[in-house]
Amino acid sequence: MTNRTMPMALANRMPGVKSDLTPKALQSWNPDLQPAAEALGDNSITMLGTIEPSYGDDTVTAKRVSAALRKIGADNPVDIFINSPGGDVFEGLAIYSMLLEHKGKVTVKVLGLAASAASIVAMAADELQIMRSAFLMIHNTWVCACGDKHAFREVANWLDPFDSALADIYHARTGIEKPDVTTMLDKETWIGGADAVERGFADSLLGAEQVSQGVGNASNLSPDAAKIKADLLMARGNAPRSMRRELLAALQSGTPSAAEPGTPSAAQKPPVAKALLDIFQNT
């Protein structure tokens, strides 16, 4: 399969509408899966977090992917390692388009999960390899919005072309008839590694030697990786995404007290810490 035959897709955003992760995708994601050190090279790009316009150092963004592709060089092959629960579909479509335009061979390697927006990125591969134990997840465009019934009708109508574009992408990749792909998107479909190869989403199974299971030691994580894992734990405790973002932001912006430099103030930390503890104890 070559990405030269794949359709391009627009990624226009609608004011007031935000694409988001599904709770099931986040809960099914194992962030400790990563490429084995020996599998990485100078032409490798890792996508091991959520796909969003901006959030933290471990977030996958179109801007960062663009910079990495420029560094690799337009005519050189690139290996993309994916383990992501997805995220912002519009950011995913932007990355997908960048990979289609890359002149060198694009090899995508799915380590654990390529869900939602991450599955769209994977479809830009000239060659797509997937672990037997890994999954692709495809579904209709999933967004959060606010407004009255008229606003929601407008949002629903606005989403129709995006869902059709996603169906076109998966149809072009697999050869599965578009009405059947549409049904898969409507139902939210999870596709295991061997099934992905059999149905044409992937070209071959990825060797286990290319994947490493992280130690999962929080003391070894970067601050942004720690935020992602905390977000995952809270999601598994059924905390709403808005609450998770508020708690993580509150922890990040804790103000040191004058008496003890580096210690979060007594006025702020206890309520935030208690809320996090309550959520973690219920996971």
N, C-alpha and C positions, 0 to 999 in steps of 0.2 A: 504494500500500500504506500502511495506517495501523497504527501500533503498538497502536492500541486493540483490535485483534482478536487480538493475540499472547498466548499463555498465560504466566501468571506461573510462576515456578519457585523452589523452595526451595533454599537454599544451606547446608544443615547440614553441618558438618564432623565427621569421625570422629577421635577422639584417636589420635595416632600415625601418621596418614596425611597426607601432604603432596602436593598437586597440583604438577605440575612441567611445565617446557618439554620438548618433544621435541627431540632433537639436530638433526633435519632442519629443523625450524621455525627454530631459532636460526641454523643455518648458511645458510638461505635468505633471511634478513632483511638488508636494507640499511638500517642506521640513519641514513645520511646523507640519506635522503628526508624532506622536511619540507614544511609548507605554505608557499607563496609569501607573502611579507610582506603583499602587497596583498589576499590572500584571507582574512586574519585580521581579525576584528572584536571588538567588546566582548562578543559573544555566542558566542565560539568557545571550545572546549575541545580541547586537543591530547592525544592518547594515542599517544606516540611511543617508548614503552619497554615493558618487561615489565610484566605485570599481576600484582601481588603484594600481600599484606597490608601489608608494609612492607619497604623495602630502601634506597632512596635518594631524592634529590630528583627524579630523572627517572623514578621508577617510577610506574605508574598504580595508584592505590588507590581503593577505594570511598569512603573518607573524603575524599579530595581532590576526587573527582568530585561528591560531595554538597555540599561547600563551594562549588564552582564553580557548581553549579546554583542554590544559594541566592542567590549573588551576582547571577546573571543574572535570577532571578525566575521563579516557577513558571509564569506565563502567557506568558512571552516565548519566541520561537523560539531554538533553539540549534543551532550547527554543531559536529559532532564530527569531528575529523581523526584518522584512525587509520593508524599504521604500526607494527605490533606483532607479535612472534612468539608472543604469548599469554602464558601463565603459569598462575596459580592459577585453576582453573575456578570455584571457589566465590566468589572475589573477582569474577570475570567475571560470574557469575550475579547477584551483588549489584548490580553496576553496571547490568546489563541491566534489572533490576527498577526501579532508580531512574529510568532513562530511560523505561520504560513508564509510570511514574507522573507524569512531567513533563507538564504541561498544554499547554505550547507545542509547536510543531512541532519534531520532532527530525530533523535532516538529518545523515546519516553520510557521510563522504567517505573512501574507502579509497585511500591514496596509493601504498602499495607492497605491504604484506602485512597481512592480518587473519587470523591463524592461531589455531586452538584457542580459548582463552578470548576472544581479541579478536574472533573471528568471531561468538561468542555476543553480545557487546556490540553488534556491528553489526546484528544481527537486530532490535534494538529501534527501528530507524529508521522514521519515517514515510516518509522518502525516502532511499534508499541509492544513492549514486553511487560508481563505482569506476573507477580508471584502467584503460585497456585492457591495460597491461603489469602490472597488479597481480594479486594472488591472494588468494582466500579458501582456508583449509584447515580441514576439519572432520574430527573423529575422536572415538572414544569417550573417556570420562573417563580421563585419564592421570595416574597417581599413583605415588608412592614409599612403600613401607611396609616394616616389619621384623617378623619373627615366624616361627613354625613353620607347618606346613601347615594347621593348624586356623585360625590367624589369617588366612592368605591366603584360605582359603575364605570366612571371614567378610567379609573386605574385598571379595572378588569379588561376593558376594551383596549387600553394601551398595551396590556401584557400579551394580547393575542398574537401580534406579529413576532414577538420574541419567542414565544412557545413554538410557533411555526418554524422560526429560524433554527431553534435547537433541534427540532425534528428533522429538518433538512440536513443538519450537520451529522447526526447519528445515522440517518439514512445513507448519506454519501459514504460514510465510513464503513458501514456494515452491509449495505445492500438490502437490509430489511425494509419492506414496504412502509412508506410514510404513515399510513393509517395505523399500522401495527406499532410503529415507534411512538405515535401519539398516544396510543393506549398504554404503552409502557411508561410514558411520562406522566400520564394521568394517575397511574397507580403508584408511582414512586417505585422503581425497580432496582433491586440489588443483584449484581451479576458477579459471581465468583470467578476466580482466575481461569480455570479450565473452561468454564462456560463462556467467558469473554472471548477466548481464542476460538472456540467452536462457532460462536455466533458472529464473528468478524469484528468485534470491538478491539481485539488485540491480535497480534501476529504470532506471538510465541510466549512460552512461560519463561519467567526470569529465574536464573539459578540462585539457589539459597546463599551461595557464597558472596553474593553482592549485597546482602542485607545484614545489618547488625542490630541486635536488640540492646538498646541503651541500658545503662545501669539503673536509671530511675532515681538516682540520688539527688535530692533537691539541692544539696549543698554544692553540687557541681554544675547547676544550671545557671545560665545567664539570667539577669532580671526579667527580660522579656519572655524567655522560655518558662521561667517560674510563673509568670502571669498567665501564660497559656495553660499550664497544667492546673493552676488554681481555678481558672475559668472552667476547665473541663470537669474538675471535681464538683464545683458548684452546679454545673449543668446536670451532672449525675444526681445531685441532690434536689433536682427540679426547681432550682432558683431561676426566675425569669431573667432573660438576657439583660434587660435594663437594670435590674438589681445587681447583676454580676459586674456590669460596667461601672456602676456607681461605687460599689465596694472596692474594686480594683483601683479606681481613680482616687478614692479616699486614702487607701493605703499608700499609693504612690506620692500623694501630696501631703503626707503627714508632716507637721511642722515640728522641728526639734525644739525642746524646751531650753530655757536659758540656763537652768541649773545643770542639766546633763546633756551636753552636746551629742547629737546623733541619736537621741532617744525621742521617739514621737511623743507629742504633748499628751498629758493626761486627759485633756479635754476632748481629744479626737480619737485616740486609739482604742480605748475600751469598747465603745459601742460598735466600731467597725470590726474589731477582733471578735467580739461576742457574736455578731451576726455571721461571720465566717465560720466560727466554731460550731454554731448551731447547725449550719448547712452541712459542714463536713461530717458531723456526728450522725447525720441522717442518711449519708451516702452508703 
